[in-house]
Amino acid sequence: MSELCANEGKSTVITVDGKDYMRLPIKTHVVTENDKIADVAEKYAKEHMQEGDILFISEKCVACSQKRAVPLTEIHPRPLAKFLCKFVYKSPYGIGLGIPETMEMALRECGTPRLLFAAFISAIGKLLGKRGWFYKVAGYRAESIDGPTPYTLPPYNKCVVLGPENPDKVAAEIAAKIGFRVAIVDVNDLTGKILGASDETLDRELLPRILRDNPLGQSAQQTPMGIIREAK
């Protein structure tokens, strides 16, 4: 069994509320729609896990296993999508809904009325010097959509990846398979959120703080899952 260690530029241990936690990223093959995510977790993570550990998995990895990655060539943005993407804050850590293709998928996922209202609220926010109001109104299904970036692993560098379906259910299924608690997370170098939890004992407020520096990385690390462990 190989030893787990932090990705380059990341720290293994983080201190939250006076307690130390280890974050141990796990390298896998590139997960596709041909994989069952519970099997992937069992193959790569189970052997490394100890009593009390929590397995956290990237929402993008889960979504890709659910056939939620849509090639750019299959997306034909309507004029409304080209208009609405202008209202979205362009983050340095990802495209979000800032291009017509991702906005088109958001319209399909969330519905036109909701996104029109989000754009209206976003416009008011910009007048007040406030950012992020678009996503607060649009909701997590819009916020969890990922677009292609130069550092995205193939074949997803030419895809729009939607958020995972039924993340709580998926987390519970993985937990039943491996015998450990599981969280499905959406984390980047700016923010973090728990989209799915295998049971109610997982603290949806604490876990994003433990993962706030994104120990999985954002590029070619190929570590879509990791272990949270209290440091002794």
Phi, psi and omega in degrees: 000123182287152180277138179273142179214164183293152172293157180303132179084359180247160179254141178291319187249140174228147179253125179229123180052041176079004181242139181267137178232138172269143174236112189245100181290147183239125180277139178228177167288172178287115185283134181229183179294349179276355182259150167259121190298328178295323178291322178297315179297319180295320183292316189259330189257322191305318183295339182267351192271147181236165180306132180091350181291156173236129174269127175246139186230136178300133178299329180293320178298314179298315182298320180297326178288344180262014181062038182258013175262119185249120179301142179303327182293343180263001182252125180237093186298135174282162180306324180298321179296320179294329178282312186293329182296343178289343183269358186264135177296130180271103181280145176288352184253012178166161183282322184060226179260025186277003176233157184303324184293316179290324178293322177300317179292327176294322177298321180289323183285318191252340182095146183296314183303318182295317182287329174296319178293321178298319179294321178297313179294323178297320179297320177296317179301319180295323177296330180266003180076025181251142179247160172088000182291330180302310184290329178297324179277319184293327177095173187293332180295327175281318184294331184273002177284129180248136175258170180288140176228166180299334182264003180288138180291139172297148002273006188280358174286356177232030182224158165256127182252122180278167176292159181289150176275139175048057185298325177296316180297317180297316179300319180294321180294320178294317179300319178296329182285320187256345178081019178225158179292150186223138173235136173259122193238150172241098182232144171219192184281005178244314187219171176211149180208144175267116180270329181216142178224139185287336177201173187284352179284345179281128183274107183289346177268323183286315186302317177299330178289325176292330184256016192296339178262014175055068182295345178282342183083176184230011185221241190272014181298330179060042179236080185277002178213162180198175183245134169259128183219131176296129180282133181274000000 
